[in-house]
Structure formats: C-alpha cells, structure tokens
Amino acid sequence: MAYVIGVDVGGTFTDAVLDDDAGTIIAAKAPSTPPDYSRGVLDVLGVLAEQLGRPLEDVLTDTHHIAHGTTSSLNALVMGNVPPVGFLTTRGHRDSIYIMNVEGRYLGSSPHELQHVLGQTKSHGLLPKRHALEVTERIDRDGEVVVPLDEDQARAAIRALLDDGLRAIAVSLLWSFRNPAHERRLRELVHEMDPEVFVSLSSEVSPRIREYARNATTIMSTQIGPGLRDYLGTLEDGLRERGLRGPLLVMQSNGGAVAARQAPATAISTVGSVLTGGVVGSVALGQQLGHRNVISTDVGGTTFLVGLVVDGEPVRATTTVINHHPVNVPTLEVHAIGSGGGAIAWLDAGGNLQVGPHSAQAVPGPACYDQGGTEPTNTDANLVLGILPERGLLGGRKPLSLERAREAIRTRIAEPLGLSVEDAAAAIHAVQNAQTGDLLRKTVVEAGHDPRDFVLYAFGGAGPAHCAAYAAEVGVAEVVVPLGPVASAFSAYGLASSDIVVAAELSDPAAMPLDPVRVEKAFADLETQVREALDRQGVRYTAVSLDREIDMRFTMQLAELAVPVPGGPVDDAVVAQAGRAFERRYAELYGEGSGFAAAGIQAITFRVRGTGVLPFSPRLPELARAGSADPSAARTGSRPVDLADGAGPVDTPVYDYRALRAGHVLEGPAIVEVPTTTVVVPAGRTGTVDRLGNLSITPRQESSR
C-alpha cells in the first residue's frame, strides 16, 4: 500500500487528503497552530491515521510523498513579519528600490483608489537605507564586463552588513541576468566571511529585465527564505522521526511542487502555494466531470479565493503584487479578499456594516468558538441564522456556542444599528455574499469572459454555505460543491493532485522578427536548466514535459502577454506564429484595435516550464447509486434557517451527507451537513448528487426539464 498526502495549512484550519494506490481517498481537518504551524500538520496527519486505523508511523512509512501548501511565506510578507536583510547592488543604483519606478504609487490599487490622486501614497521601502549598500562593478546589456568587481570594497560592504547583525543578504546587480559572474562571486565572498549567512541572487531568483521589479523580488525572497528553511526543516525532521521516507514537497505559485530542500533558494515562488491548491484540484475534478471552464472558489477561515480554468487549463500570470511591490513569479492567477468564515464584522466611522478583511483566525477564532474571541464573524452570523448546527463543526469535535455568537453580534453590530440580533446576522451574511460576488465579477467579467460559459466549484469550510448566493450574483447557472471524501479539504486534494513543476526564464529583449537561431539557443539553454532542476528534486517521474513561452509586447506599450511556442526546431514560421498568437490574445483581452501593430512587436522574456508527472494522482471514487431520487432516508430532521433573502426563518430539511447516494435530488431550501462543512441549497434551486458524490446545485426549472 502506498499513500499520497496533500496538506493545506490555512490561517484557521489545516486540511489533509490521503489517497492510496487502490483508489481510496479520505480527508481530515484540524485547527491550525500558529506560530508553529508544523504542530497542526502533525495533528491533521494523526487524524488521517486514526481514520485508517493505523499508527501514524506506519502510515508515513508507506507514504510515497507529502505535498504541502503553506501560508507562512505570504503571511510573513503581507504582515511585515520578516527579519532584517541586507541588499547589495551596483554602485549608483541603490535608490531604485526607494524610487520604485513610480510603480509604488499604483501597483495593487483598485481603479477606485487610483481615482483619488491626493490620497495616493508611496508604499513603504523594503528595507532601511543603511542596509542597502553598493559595490563597484558594471556589466553591460550584452553581458560584457565593463568594470570588474572591486572585491576589497565588496568585502567592506559585506562586513558592514554582518556587523549590523544581518543573517541574510540579497544580491541584485545591473544586467546580472545576462551575466551572473559578479553576483556569484559576491556570494562566495559572503560565505568566505560567514558560511551560515543566507544569500539570494537575482540571477537565480528573478533573471528578468527591469531593475526595480528584479530587486524587489530578490529582496522579498531573501526576507522569507530563512524562515521557510527553518520551518520546512523542523517539519521534515519531525516527519522523518515519525517514519516518512518519501519526499516532502512544497507547492509553488505556479501550480506545481518542488522538494522542500530546494524551496528556500527561491522562496518567493511559494508565496501563493495555498492559493493555487484549489485551482489545481479544480483542473483535476474538471477532467473527471468533463468541465472545461471552471470558476474555482474557496471560502476558508480567513480568505475568499477565486481562480479560473479556461479550456481545461488554469489561467496563469507572470507577475503578482505584494504590498504594492512587483514580484516576478510565474503563478496561477488567483484573486483574494479577506472574506472567509472568520472575517470580522464591524462598523466604520459612518456606521456602515463591513465584513473583513481582518480575521479572527484560529486563535482566538470566532466568538462562537468560545476561545476568548469577542468580535462577531461570518461564522457567528451563520450559526445565529441556523445555517450551522448548534452541536458544532467537524462532526461535533469543534463545539460552538450560540450564546457567545449572539452576544458578539448584539453588542458590536445589532445594538449600534438598532437591529435585532437575527437581522444583524442576516445583514452580515448578505454583505459577505455581495462582496464575494463583486470579486467574482472582477475576476471573470473584467477578464473578458461570460460567466454563463462556466461551472462554479465551491469549497472550503464556508464556501458551500454561500456558493449559491454568490454564483447568482454573476449569473452562473450551475454550482458544484466537491464533496465525496474531500469536502472542505478540496485545496488539500489539489495539493495531492499536483506534479513537480519547475521553471526557468531569461530576459533577452529583441524586436520581431526574431532570429530563429537565437530563439532556439535561448530555449535549449533554459530546457537544460529545467531538466537539471527536475533531476535535483530526487523524485521518480512517470513522464516529463517541457513547455515554452515568450513574453511579448507592442513597442511603446506596457502590457506583456505570455504566448506559447511549440517544441522542436525553431524557424521563421514558428517565430511568425508566435507573433500572430500574441496579437490575437492582446485583442481578446483589450479589444480589437487596442494594439499598435505598426510600432512593431518585442520579445522580452523567454521561459520554459518543466512538469515531472508523479507516479499516481488522486481520482475521486464513484459513489453507489440510489434506488430512486428520493433522499428522505438521509433526512435527519429540520430547523429554522434564515438565508438573508427576505423570507426570514424558514423550517428547512436537514440531510446527512453520509447517507446520500448518487442520483438523490434535494429540493431547496435544504441543508446538507457534511462532517467538515455545511451546504445550503436555497429555495428555487435543486441539489443533485452526482456519480462522484458532489452536489450539483442548479435552478429548479433547469433540473426538471
């Protein structure tokens, strides 16, 4: 027996999914344990072992690999909880990270925020100026050494940083992506003076043109690298002591995993690891259900996440933004807001009800957890409305206090607004649905897609309770709640479904038409790097695939788009095909005629993404079929439920998911209780259990045709 395990560490809960080579899948959930999240990982693995009826040591011994998604990197950057680091750059270019190429005033801001010019402020610097030092050297745009590295002056700069107590140094020199020799020599000098200091090089972390973005990416990777190294080291040691012999893998922003020992070197690649798990899971489930266009939505304890799968492939981006700083990380495009189950409801200065972005997290948690939390949350509102059972979450293992929930809503929301507790709870529920609907609209409609062409997948602990409402906000007809054995641990299922993915890229700007020999050499060099990186993971693959792409733009325009390039020999026809693909994609995104083809097209960055396919990947097993569509055998009773739709409390049938079978049909309103989540089927909708145990929610008239 061999197992594959996916572990998703969220701000409130840690989820895990285990799959064996016989096709059995089980899921588990346990509270997260900040600041030492490794304890929560071991806790949830223990719950899996209990379900199997085996000692944890035996389960880990038989585990092929564990794929782990962590929030620690992203949370550390967002909250500024990072250690001080040093920065070495080319003489005369230190202030690039403080000038911010003007981008510091607009990156990460919404269109509404950008309209208020007087309210715009430059984001904070990534480090104090005393920790940013210059070295004498110069490499030109062709990679030729113009000024040799002054090693004596470099040693003095390094000594100043070490004497200031810094244990990590970022190195980003001008044009280092064309020739990394000086950066590599600086790392050697640092390690000659102190071999334990953590060093990141821009030529390895972000070998792209544009100085500020490359500097920012390298600095942020250095800020989280030591912490990620220590966390993964502690976790892997604990797993090894308990019997794990297979590799511990870490999810990256690009939707694939790497070996834990490799991840800290390019730590910035893990910042979206948890965010992408659900999208990867949606791709895997979509393949089983035949859904090519999917909106992936995850409402966890802290955040609401949205990603897209278009024509069977996740939508990707080449950059992201963190705290208004650009980050050069190939990533699955996932949008997030602080609107999870633990999102705190509060009143602004004008007395308007707001929900999030701050979260009660796992500690102290929502007021109803009775762990010292006093602020009302979305979870408290759902308990007061009857959506959640009073006996608690996780099948009763996580008790809930209705009294605490009502008290928090009464004192913080209801009394100041002159509302009853029930009406205040309904208002919280409605605001949460509205703002999640807004993010859906931004993600789907503003990207040029029609929501009616998509199926929406909803997961996470709170997603199934809200999905029908926020799907209706944008006009999506069918909602699928992935249940079966994965339920609210669907992101962990995505992690367990992931393969090894590594990428290599290099900026080599040139105007079209490109020299095919130059293009083929660039791709050949990158493919060599990718194959070597795949070999370093220490994992056996069943297959390896390499995908090529080029970031292109119209001359004098800013927007760059990645276009695919087929493998094999490169000739003039291949180059021309890439140019046409760029023009088509640009028109799709920005409208016909928006490009300026007469100015010409530029190729900026070449990229190769390598995928090492792992031996087996989870597939949801089929559920036994029901003898009829009548689900009454699974009904456990009813309770008053208010869905904030103006109807007030309505006596609503409650069903035990474990007793449902494929083919059962539930007419809304209905509540389906799953050990790790609660599903709402509103009035006017029908829930049908499919062959994999998922619940498909559709408008009633559509399901009755």
KERO-62047 format. One record per residue (C-alpha): residue in three letters; x, y, z. Coordinates in steps of 0.001 Angstrom, whole numbers, plus 500000, padded with zeros to 6 digits. Example, Ala and Ser with C-alpha at 12.3 -4.5 7.8 and 13.67 -1.06 7.14 Angstrom:
Ala512300495500507800/Ser513670498940507140/
***
This chain:
Met500000500000500000/Ala501325503427499035/Tyr499841506770500016/Val499959510298498656/Ile499048513069501121/Gly498189516702500488/Val498293519143503416/Asp496828522653503191/Val497772524928506101/Gly495298527795506385/Gly495037530619508854/Thr492258528858510778/Phe492291525165509851/Thr494819522695508490/Asp493323520261505963/Ala494677516989504656/Val493685514489501982/Leu495137510982501702/Asp494907508794498615/Asp496147505229498291/Asp497105503317495176/Ala493853501340495404/Gly491789504499494834/Thr490638505121498417/Ile490526508785499476/Ile489973510163502972/Ala490134513720504320/Ala490759515303507712/Lys490698518735509311/Ala492378520114512436/Pro492877523605513880/Ser495995525423512690/Thr498593526102515367/Pro500266529492514874/Pro503036530422515222/Asp504353526851514917/Tyr502204525532512076/Ser504134522259511968/Arg502227521071515053/Gly498941521457513165/Val500373519468510260/Leu501298516598512563/Asp497882516845514241/Val495951516502510986/Leu498170513614509857/Gly497313511933513143/Val493603512311512351/Leu494164510648508974/Ala495982507768510668/Glu493091507357513113/Gln490637507074510217/Leu492810504395508644/Gly493096502573511957/Arg496877502507511674/Pro499688504087513721/Leu500924507353512204/Glu504436505917511899/Asp503160503075509691/Val501160505473507509/Leu504160507748506973/Thr506439504806506223/Asp504068503793503419/Thr503692507349502064/His505136507976498615/His505208511747499170/Ile503535514610501007/Ala502607517763499074/His502412520729501413/Gly500958524195500894/Thr501915526837503419/Thr500673530333504191/Ser503769531192506204/Ser505638532921503347/Leu502740535054502168/Asn501580535949505672/Ala505087536995506684/Leu505369539393503733/Val501857540805503983/Met502158541466507716/Gly505780542618507544/Asn506809539883509943/Val510199539332508323/Pro513753539609509655/Pro516054542451508548/Val518105541644505461/Gly520945543302503614/Phe520993544356499976/Leu523985544646497636/Thr523624546329494259/Thr525638548123491581/Arg527118551495492549/Gly524708554293491646/His521603552078491677/Arg520761551648495359/Asp517844554065495284/Ser515941552058492677/Ile514105550258495468/Tyr513088553556497069/Ile512204555453493880/Met510145552359492909/Asn509990553354489244/Val506740555229490106/Glu505040551817490467/Gly504958552130494246/Arg502123554650493871/Tyr499744552485491874/Leu500582548762491951/Gly497967546739493806/Ser495473549630493943/Ser491918549288492686/Pro490574551589489946/His488531553356492639/Glu491650554029494721/Leu493568555294491694/Gln490915557950491066/His491799559619494376/Val495141561080493343/Leu495582563136496505/Gly495083560062498664/Gln497787558038496964/Thr500976557415498881/Lys504116555550498021/Ser504382552155499712/His506968551604502407/Gly510528550711501491/Leu511509547070501678/Leu514445547790503979/Pro516188550758505643/Lys518814552564503586/Arg521610551643505964/His521067548012504940/Ala521243548798501193/Leu524862549103500103/Glu526579549489496758/Val529503547642495200/Thr531727548815492389/Glu531200546736489248/Arg529442547024485900/Ile528199544552483295/Asp526588545937480152/Arg523419544871478359/Asp525357542369476232/Gly526763540655479328/Glu530253542077478890/Val532239543131481963/Val532800546888481735/Val534058547428485296/Pro535477544436487225/Leu534118543718490691/Asp536126545587493343/Glu536469542740495836/Asp538090544780498593/Gln535263547309498541/Ala532730544448498337/Arg534234542796501430/Ala533924546076503315/Ala530237546362502387/Ile529578542765503399/Arg531412543274506697/Ala529259546327507453/Leu526082544269506959/Leu527359541360509057/Asp528483543707511842/Asp524922545073511906/Gly523706541571512800/Leu522154540665509444/Arg521876536950508679/Ala520519537175505124/Ile521724539191502119/Ala520055539820498756/Val522290540485495755/Ser520907542155492635/Leu523324543724490175/Leu522631545593486957/Trp522264543267483920/Ser523118540244486066/Phe520572538160484138/Arg522861538485481094/Asn525993537578483062/Pro525741536368486699/Ala529503536132487331/His529727539111489705/Glu526674538015491699/Arg528078534537492129/Arg531415535938493249/Leu529672538119495852/Arg528004535024497276/Glu531394533360497521/Leu532761536389499364/Val529833536370501824/His530327532683502568/Glu534079533125502966/Met533289535588505770/Asp530337533628507233/Pro529179530382505591/Glu525891530359507538/Val524511533585506063/Phe521556533100503703/Val522233534617500256/Ser519840535104497328/Leu520968536125493834/Ser518653537917491403/Ser520154535902488531/Glu518710532762490164/Val515541534142491746/Ser514408536549489012/Pro516546536658485835/Arg514321539258484146/Ile514845542721482770/Arg513542545761484723/Glu515682546652487669/Tyr513153547582490362/Ala510962544503489986/Arg514028542243489959/Asn515414543952493067/Ala512104543783494928/Thr511581540115494077/Thr515075539175495249/Ile514782541143498493/Met511399539643499382/Ser512647536147498590/Thr515576536781500943/Gln513244538052503663/Ile511252534811503753/Gly513942532317502743/Pro515492531727506190/Gly512093531381507870/Leu510879528954505213/Arg514103526975505520/Asp513738526706509299/Tyr510006525851509152/Leu510404523187506487/Gly513491521816508205/Thr511629521429511506/Leu508617519885509778/Glu510658517474507679/Asp512727516400510705/Gly509519515700512626/Leu508104513689509739/Arg511323511717509297/Glu511387510886513001/Arg507861509514512614/Gly508725507310509667/Leu508400509363506462/Arg510799508032503835/Gly509370509677500741/Pro509940513332499853/Leu508230516334501413/Leu507137518574498547/Val506136522225498741/Met503519523781496488/Gln504531526813494441/Ser502576529697492989/Asn502849528133489522/Gly500608525201490459/Gly503351522609490870/Ala505500521378493726/Val509229521235494470/Ala511222519323497046/Ala511247521037500443/Arg515032521229500496/Gln515001523125497165/Ala512245525608498031/Pro514108528136500248/Ala516592529023497479/Thr513721530573495524/Ala511404531097498482/Ile509352533748496711/Ser507961531025494429/Thr505988529600497389/Val504067532778498295/Gly500872531577496623/Ser501200527886497415/Val497964527540499377/Leu496102529838496990/Thr496774527581493995/Gly495820524248495553/Gly492116524711494901/Val492698525667491257/Val494838522568490692/Gly492099520488492329/Ser489506522106490059/Val491527521123486988/Ala491697517514488220/Leu487992517324489077/Gly487031519096485857/Gln488799516358483905/Gln486654513739485649/Leu483397515662485187/Gly484078516947481685/His484050520630482704/Arg486482522689480618/Asn485585526145482001/Val485521526360485791/Ile485403529181488329/Ser487282527884491361/Thr486108529471494637/Asp487450528748498102/Val485990530319501252/Gly488310529344504067/Gly488598530675507564/Thr490453533829506523/Thr490117534478502794/Phe487890534132499746/Leu489901532924496736/Val488897532873493076/Gly490774531328490149/Leu489803530382486608/Val490198527285484481/Val489656528102480797/Asp489516525357478170/Gly490919522874480684/Glu493960524938481690/Pro494391527225484708/Val494801530908483880/Arg498383531946484552/Ala500179535218485204/Thr503868536073485006/Thr503860538571487889/Thr501982539401491052/Val501893542269493555/Ile502548542099497300/Asn502234545227499444/His502342547381496280/His505668545873495205/Pro506009543893491939/Val507022540253492276/Asn508419538346489292/Val506845534960489980/Pro505072532798487396/Thr501812531971489100/Leu498323530653488678/Glu496178533760488675/Val494247533730491951/His492360536727493348/Ala491806537014497093/Ile489983539155499626/Gly489718538847503394/Ser486184537484503458/Gly486349533998504936/Gly484380532304507667/Gly486423534112510309/Ala486069537560508666/Ile485210540086511377/Ala482049542192511050/Trp482490545820512133/Leu481050549302511722/Asp483068552023510015/Ala483135555698511062/Gly479914556312509152/Gly478089553449510828/Asn478221551247507728/Leu478476547491508163/Gln481746545975506888/Val482859542338506826/Gly486618541696506766/Pro489356541936505715/His490607541244509248/Ser490011537728510511/Ala489633536134513924/Gln491852533296512541/Ala492326530100514552/Val493241531958517738/Pro491122533314519299/Gly488721532444516464/Pro485084533499516055/Ala483185534342519237/Cys481202531099518944/Tyr484426529087519327/Asp484385530235522991/Gln488171530650522986/Gly488236534264524100/Gly487161535890520841/Thr484633538713521295/Glu484298540112517775/Pro481453538871515551/Thr482373536992512398/Asn480704535480509377/Thr480730532115511194/Asp478891533633514168/Ala476252535028511812/Asn475783531658510109/Leu475294529997513491/Val472663532552514565/Leu470865532150511208/Gly470629528387511671/Ile472893527570508744/Leu475427525928511045/Pro474355523279513545/Glu474489524183517229/Arg476301520942518005/Gly479393522373516283/Leu481835521780513441/Leu483946518782512426/Gly481104516432513265/Gly480793517933516744/Arg484521517797517548/Lys484600521603517381/Pro481763522772519665/Leu480084526120519017/Ser478449528494521483/Leu475269530120520156/Glu475183532320523252/Arg478652533753522556/Ala477784534340518899/Arg474579536207519760/Glu476338538314522378/Ala479107539368519987/Ile476644540345517257/Arg474330542100519731/Thr476990544327521323/Arg479102545128518230/Ile476509545270515420/Ala472859544912516393/Glu472558547497519178/Pro474589550246517432/Leu472424549809514304/Gly469142549418516173/Leu468578545910514792/Ser467628542594516302/Val470404540037516596/Glu468776537976513843/Asp468514540922511446/Ala472114541908512158/Ala473260538357511443/Ala471283538383508181/Ala472954541672507247/Ile476430540191507866/His475537537191505717/Ala474240539427502907/Val477310541695502929/Gln479608538697502732/Asn477666537332499733/Ala477725540724497994/Gln481465541302498338/Thr482344537782497257/Gly480076538314494253/Asp481970541518493472/Leu485286539651493394/Leu483775537033491092/Arg482616539775488743/Lys486068541335488691/Thr487793538008488090/Val485503536692485376/Val483764539572483624/Glu486640542073483689/Ala488877539389482161/Gly486553539255479156/His484690536034479989/Asp480949535330480138/Pro480052533706483496/Arg477296531744481767/Asp480011529726479997/Phe481388528465483326/Val480566525995486072/Leu481418527267489560/Tyr483173524957492024/Ala482747525911495687/Phe484780524529498557/Gly486497525490501781/Gly484846525330505183/Ala482431528213504448/Gly482202528091500636/Pro479332525589500366/Ala477183527720502705/His477454530800500458/Cys478134529489496953/Ala474596529516495556/Ala474197533158496611/Tyr477469534498495198/Ala477091532454491999/Ala473696534084491469/Glu475372537485491819/Val477156536949488489/Gly474674534693486704/Val476418531312486903/Ala473786528610486415/Glu475497525506487826/Val477386525235491102/Val479289522081492020/Val480205521503495641/Pro483024518915495626/Leu482058516563498398/Gly482669512860498341/Pro485650512097500536/Val487288515525500180/Ala484550518014501184/Ser486055521205502627/Ala489596519812502270/Phe489425520277498497/Ser492529522501498355/Ala494456519689500022/Tyr493072517372497326/Gly494539519784494776/Leu497904519624496511/Ala497823515825496460/Ser496951516012492737/Ser499899518231491861/Asp503030517239489973/Ile506556518616490186/Val506828521862488217/Val509976523932487773/Ala510523526914485511/Ala513497528745484080/Glu513371532106482361/Leu515685534693480887/Ser515127538173479514/Asp516693538756476100/Pro514823541699474546/Ala514642541786470762/Ala512334543149468090/Met510306540929465790/Pro511070539207463506/Leu513378537296465824/Asp516460535400464757/Pro515355531711464911/Val518869530577465845/Arg518906532985468801/Val515460531830469921/Glu516304528139469658/Lys519517528613471648/Ala517647530505474397/Phe515114527716474721/Ala517771525000474592/Asp519701526624477457/Leu516534527017479523/Glu515462523421478870/Thr518835522223480120/Gln518346524237483315/Val514844522815483763/Arg515914519199483272/Glu518739519643485781/Ala516305521205488264/Leu513875518295487827/Asp516713515856488489/Arg517620517689491714/Gln514179517054493195/Gly515092513444493944/Val511709512131492754/Arg510843509420490225/Tyr508637510614487343/Thr506406508669485007/Ala506809511343482333/Val508422514749481818/Ser507034517518479617/Leu508573520874478684/Asp506501523895477662/Arg507956527003476045/Glu506614530545476035/Ile507722534093475270/Asp506562537279476991/Met505772539783474215/Arg504517543346473979/Phe503814546011471407/Thr506649548512471187/Met505903551575473344/Gln503112549739475207/Leu503439548306478710/Ala501226545206478732/Glu503174541974478228/Leu501495538680477420/Ala502939535169477520/Val502395533248474279/Pro503160529546473799/Val505854528320471429/Pro505805524704470201/Gly508713522413470971/Gly511206521299468374/Pro513276523248465859/Val512604526975465587/Asp512345528583462152/Asp510859531756460701/Ala507394530164460568/Val507466529331464296/Val508523532883465136/Ala505785534369462942/Gln503202532063464506/Ala504167533324467978/Gly503709536918466842/Arg500244536190465468/Ala499286534387468686/Phe500332537458470666/Glu498198539789468535/Arg495141537523468867/Arg495493537258472633/Tyr496030541001473003/Ala492833541698471056/Glu490901539183473184/Leu491969540862476417/Tyr491977544531475482/Gly489664544752472486/Glu490069544784468722/Gly492286547652467581/Ser493780548338471013/Gly497226547179469944/Phe499636549304467897/Ala500971546752465450/Ala502588549436463287/Ala505042550139466106/Gly506230546543465988/Ile506340543692468489/Gln509077542978471026/Ala510003539664472646/Ile511115540327476212/Thr511469537143478272/Phe511865533506477272/Arg510519530850479647/Val510448527053479886/Arg508179525247482334/Gly509003521621483074/Thr506480519196484574/Gly507542515939486175/Val504478513710486392/Leu504360511800489670/Pro503517508080489789/Phe499881508374490810/Ser497404511136491435/Pro494113511025493349/Arg490883510463491450/Leu487601510719493283/Pro485917507294493505/Glu482381506759492256/Leu479529506646494749/Ala476905503912494980/Arg473731504834493092/Ala470431505393494851/Gly467421503269494026/Ser465369506426493465/Ala465749510216493511/Asp464025510447496897/Pro466607511454499569/Ser464255511081502558/Ala466332508225504020/Ala469173510728504528/Arg466972513328506229/Thr467829513834509900/Gly465224516470510765/Ser464701520169510173/Arg465468523543511757/Pro464597527197511152/Val467108528737508732/Asp467307532349507589/Leu469202532741504296/Ala469119536556504365/Asp466831536548501314/Gly463997538462502984/Ala461920535362503714/Gly463011535221507354/Pro463447531924509201/Val462041529001507197/Asp461691525450508505/Thr464345523708506420/Pro465001519979505936/Val468452518835507064/Tyr470228515918505386/Asp473228513833506455/Tyr475579513737503508/Arg476935510347504523/Ala473547508768503786/Leu473134510368500353/Arg473767508384497185/Ala474379509237493543/Gly471106510275491930/His469455511685495046/Val467708515010494358/Leu467128517659497048/Glu464623520456496507/Gly465596523756498137/Pro465524525092500696/Ala467681522363502184/Ile470735521995504378/Val473276519225503802/Glu475552518547506751/Val478976517148505933/Pro481467516364508720/Thr483716519211507554/Thr481290521728506010/Thr477640522711505525/Val475928523100502147/Val472994525436501523/Val470524524687498713/Pro468325527823498566/Ala464663527935497643/Gly464192527760493897/Arg467256525576493459/Thr467777521832493221/Gly470729519839494511/Thr471604516621492692/Val474229514164493937/Asp476452513155491008/Arg478323509898490447/Leu481366511145492421/Gly479327512304495399/Asn479487516001494515/Leu476376518134494917/Ser475352519971491741/Ile473123522973492506/Thr471054524336489611/Pro467908526460489161/Arg464851524317489793/Gln463295524813486360/Glu466534523720484677/Ser466776520490486654/Ser463174519498485939/Arg463392519558482147/
***
